[in-house]
Amino acid sequence: MSPLKPPELLSPAGNLKKLKIALEYGADAVYGGVSHFSLRIRSSKEFDFDSFKEGVKYTHQRGKKIYVTINGFPFNSQLKLLEDHIQKMAELNPDAFIISTPGVIKLARKIAPQIPIHLSTQANVLNVLDAEVFYEMGVKRIIAARELSLSDAVAIKKALPDLELEIFVQGSMCFAFSGRCLISALQSGRVPNRGSCANDCRFDYEYYVRNPDNGVMMRLVEEEGVGTHIFNAKDLNLMSHLPLILESNAISSLKIEGRTKSSYYAGIATYAYRKALDDYFSGNFVLEKYQNELLTLKNRGFSDGYLIHRPYERQDTQNHKTAISEGSYQVNAEVSEDGHFALCRHTIRVGEAKEIVSPQEIVCAKAEYGEIFEQEGKKFMRFDKILLENGKELEAIHSGNENRILLPLSLPPFSFLREKLP
């Protein structure tokens, strides 16, 4: 058996800032897109061509990789636009295109044969036969359907050892089979498989019965708070299975979903898996430590999906009570790229201390306007004065205030200040 090889950690880049945060917190590669040919259409509104070009340059300067999502499902009327888009993206020299359909694969290989092809999870590959077809078409990596089991991944890798396999380990789940859902299209005209899902599965629903003889409609009364989120899937979290995934030696890339998630999510989800991977290969894996970080993220409850159990074996992948929870922490501030300022995301008062979370080591120190200190193994920043960038002094700052505050002491770029919820 070949020695275990650390897989790539792949994180979402919803915009240029989130791209930088993901890389800062330990991603080996990021993925993102611009234009309606990407299933990341909502986040791609935050990327225009120039900012995406800057993102590609920024990523490569740091020796990391970036993959361009061109995984929408085009109509005939869009094919010329698609050709132009592939050519334009190829000129940026990304490390791969993520594509969903055989026709677009063929087109991309014709226009830009130098750019590797990664097959999107939307292609729903679950077996050796389908994997072989796409491999013969020139696909370098398959992003497996979320319904793929680890044993099936191992079987595909054994049959096609040169084919890379990528799996999702964290993020939102669709209640439908690998995202093959049309509820959003039916209710709001936003087509999920063209990148504009409205997340209708997260909505509140009420049940009615209709008497066909007289047309009378009656609402079915439910116990309050139970059964109204009938489609709502829990979020994926495979951290507890990470050692098993690594020991299979079949997976080339671990992917974090985050199409529309916050900057904090992009950083902390990446940070948790980066620490877990590094600790595993150094013999210091402590599951609770990484799970506690993931629990600080807003989530719908967690599930380990279908990697170990088949979908028909699962009865606990839906959250019928609520569409989202707050997580165990509240983010108070996001630190700027230069490390001198922060934007308030939740109330900070003079004299209060907030926990610092950062991908880098924090040094304790005192200054005129505050202090960084350690308590129970964690670093905190206390504000003795709250000064805005324009010099105005406040007793407290709240989330609606978009003026940057001066940090008492500089912090690493894109650090966060947070507090534990009661």
N, C-alpha and C positions, 0 to 999 in steps of 0.2 A: 504493500500500500504506500502511495506517495505521501510525503510529509504534508501536514496541514498547512494550507496557504491562507493568510488573512484575506478575507473578502474586501472588496471596495465598499466604503460607506457612502451612499448616494442620497443627497438631500435636495429638497425643493427650493427653487429660486423664483418666488412669486414676483419679485421686483429686484432692482439693483441692490437696495439695502439688505433685503433678505438673502440675496446671493452672497454678499460680503459676510453677513452674520453666520450663515451656514459654513462657509469656509473657515471663518475665525474660530468656530466651535468644533472644528475637527472633521468636516466632510472631506472625503477624497475626491468627490465629484459632485456636480450639481446639474439639475435639469430644468429647463424652462423654455418658453416659446413666445413668439410674437405673431400676431395675425390670427384670422379666423380658421386657419388650417391646423391650429393647435387645439387639443382638448383642454388646454389651460387658458381658454379664451378670456375668462373673467380676470385672471391674474395678468394675462398678456396686455390688458389695457394699461397696466402699470409699466410695461416695457414698450417703448417704441424702438425703431431700428437703431437709432444712435445709442440709446442707453443699453440695449442688448449687446451691441458691438463693444461698448465699454465693458460690459460684464464678461464677455468672452476674453477680452484682453486682460482684465483684472485676474480672471481665473488662471489663465496660462502663465501670467507673470509669477504666480505662486506655485507653479508646477502641478496644478490640479487640472481636472478634466471638466468639460461642460458638454452636455448633450442637448440637442435642439429637438423639441417636440413638434413634429409635423404629422400628428396622429389623428387628425380629423378624417371625416368621411366625405370626400368632395363629390359634388354633382358635376354632370357634363359641362354645364355652363361655367364652371370654375377651373377647368383644367389648364387653360392658358395662364390664368393667374397663379395656379399652383406651380407650373413650370417656372415662372418668373421668381416665385418665392423660394423655391428650392435652389435656384441659381444664386439668388441674393444671399441666402443663408450659407451656402457652400463657400462663398467668397470670404466669410468670416473665419473659415477653417475650424469649425467645431470638431469635437472628438467623435461624434456620432450623430446620426439622425434617428429619432424614435418614430416609427411608422407603423400603421395598423393594417394596411391592405396590400395584397400582392401587386395590384396595379401601380400603386404609389411607390412600392419598393422597386419595381421595374423602371419606373420613370426616374427615380432618384439615382439608380445605378447607371442610367444612361447619361444623365446630366452631370452627376458628380460622383464618378466611380471611385474617387479617392476617399470619400467619406464613408466610414463603416455604418452598417445598418443594425439598429436594435429593434426588434419586433415588439410593439406595444402589447400590454396586457389585454387590450381590446380585441386582439386576435384570438384570445381564449385558448391558447395551447395547453393541452392537458395530457398529451401522450406522445410516444415516440414517433408515430406515423406523421402527425402534423409537424412536429419539430423537424423531422427529416426533410419534409417538403420545403420548409422555409430555409433550412440550412443549405439545401441544394440551390436555392434561389440567391444565395450569397449573404444570408443574414448571419452576423457574427454573434449576436446575443439575443436570447429570447427572454422577455419579461413575462414570467409565467402568469397564467390566470390565478386569481386568489384562491380558487378551489383546488389547485394542485396540491397533492400530498407530498411530503418529503420523500417517501419511498418511491413515488413516481418520478420525482426530480432526479433521484439517484439512478433510476432506470434509464432516463433520457441521457444523463451524463455518461453512463456506461456505454450506451449505444453510439453516442456522438461525443467523444471526449474532447474534441476541439471546439464544440459549441459552448458558449458561456450561458449560464442561467442566472437570472436576477429575480428575486422575490421581494414582495412587500413585507416589511416587518412592523410597521407602525402607521396609524392614520385612520381616516374615515373608511367605512365599509358601505357598500351598496347592498340593499336588501335583495336586489335582483342578481341574476347570474352574471358575474364579471361586468356589471354596469349596463347590462342589456335591458334598460328600463325606458319606458315611454310615458310614465305618469306625468313628468314635468312638461312634456310636449303636449299631452292631452289637456292639462289644466291651465298652463300658462304660455304655451307656444314656444317654450324654450327646450331645445332638443338636447338631451344629455350626451348623445354620441356625436354631437357637433360642438360640444364644449360649453354649452350654456345651461347646464342643469340648475334648476331653481331649488333643489333639495326639497321637493314636495313630500318626500318620505319622512321628513322631520316635522311636518305640520301636525297640529291638533286636528283630529277627525271626530265626528259624531255619527252614531249609527241611527238609521231610520228604517222603518218598515212601511210598505205601502199596500193597501188593500186594492187589488186589481178590479174588484167589482164596483167600488164607489170612488176610487181615487184618493181615499183618506190616507194622509201621511202621518205617522206617529213616531216621535223620537223615543229611542230606547234609552232609558235612564241607567247610568252606570254608577258604580261606586266612584266617588270623586277621586280623580288623579290616577285611575286605573283603566288601562285598555284604550286610551284615546290616541296613543302614538302607535298605530297598528303596523306601520312599515319600518319603524325607526331601528336601524342596526347599531349595535354597540361598535366602538372603535377597536381597531386591531392593535394588539400588543403582543409581540412574540418574544419579548425579552426573556421570559422564563424558559423558552426553548432554544435560546441562543447557543448554549454549548452543544446541543444535539445537532443544530444546523451546521455549526462549524465542524463537528466531528464527521459529518457526512461527506465533507470535502467535495460537495457537488455544486455549491453555490458560489458564484463569482462576485455577486453584488447584492448588498442589503439595502433596500430602498425605503425611504421614509416618505409617505404621502403627505402633501401639505399644500394643495392647490390654492386654497384661500385662507390659510392659517396665519396667525400673528407672527410678528418678529420674534417674540418670546418663544413661541412654539418652534420656529425654525432653529433657534439657538439651543434650546434645552433638549429637544428630542435628539438633535445631532450630538449634543454633549453627552447625553446618557449612553447612547450606543457607542460613541467613541471611547468613553471610559470603560464600558463593558468589554469591548473588543480588545483594547490594550491590556486590561487587567486579565482577561482570559489567557492571552498568549504570554503573559508574564507570571501566570500561576496564582493570581490574586483575585479571582472572580468572586464578587459578593453580590448576589442577586438583589437583595433588599435595598442596597444603596442606589442601584440604577432604577428600580421600580419606584422608589420614593421620589426620584426626580421626575419621572414620567407622570406620577400622580399630581404633580404641581400644575400640569397642563389642563386646560379646559377639555372635558371629554364627555362622552355619552355612556360612560361605563366601558370597561375593557373586556375583550374576548380574545382567545387565542385562535380564532378563525378556524380554518380547515386544514392546516398543515399536518396535524396529527390525526384528527377525526374527519370523517367524510361529512359533507353537509347534512345528509339525512340522519346522521347520528347525533346532531346537535340540537339542543332545546334551549340554549341559553345565550344565543347570539343577538337577541333583540332587547331593546330597552323600551318597554311600553308605558313608562311613567313620565319620562321627561326627554326633551330633545337635546339638552346640554346641561352639564354641571359646571360648577365654578372651579373645580380642582382644589387642591389643598393650600394654594398660595395665591395672593393678590400681587400683581406687578405694580410697583409704585412709580418706577421711572426707567426710561431707556437711555443709556449713556451714548453720547455722540461718538462719531468716528475718531475725533481728535482726543477724546477722553477727558475733556475739560468741562463739558456741559451735559445736561440731561433734560429730557422732556418728561414732564409729570404725566403719569397714567392713573394715579390714585393719590389720595390726600397724603401730603407730607407736612408735618408741623415742626416748628422750632423745638429742639430738644429731643426729638424722636430719633431712634436708630432703626435703620432698615438693613436687612441682610443683603450682602453683595454676592451675586453669582456671576462668575467670569471664567473664561477658558484658561486664564493665566493666573499665576500666583499673585496674591494681594499682600502688600507689606503694611503692617500696622504703623500708624504715625499720627501725630497731632498737628493741627494748624489753627490759624486764627478763627476760621469759621466753622470748625468741626473736627472730627476725629474718626480714624479707622481703628477698630479694636477687635479682638478675638474673644468669642464666648462659646463655650461648649464645642470647640473645633470649627466654628464658623466665623466668618469675617463680617463685621457690621460697619456701616457709616452713620455717624450722628451729625445732624445739622444744628449747629449753635446759632447760625444765621441763615436765612434763605434770601439769597440775592438773585434777582433776575439779571439776564445778560445786559440789560440797559441800565443797571445799577440800582433799580428800585428794590427796596427791602420789604419782605412780607413776613407775617407771623405764621402763615400757612399757605400752601399752594394746592390747588385742586385740579382734577383731570381736565376740566374745560379750559384751563389756561395753557395756551400753546406757546407761551414765551419760555425760552430755555432758561434753566437755572444754573448758576455757577456751582460746581462741585467744590466742597471744602478742600479736597485733595484729588488729584487726577487719578483716573481709573483706566484699565485697559479698554481699548475700543469695543463698543457694543456690549459692555457689561450691563447688568440689570440690577435694580434695587427692588426687593420684594419683602412681603411680610406674610407670616403664617396666618391662615384664617382660623378663627375660633372653632 
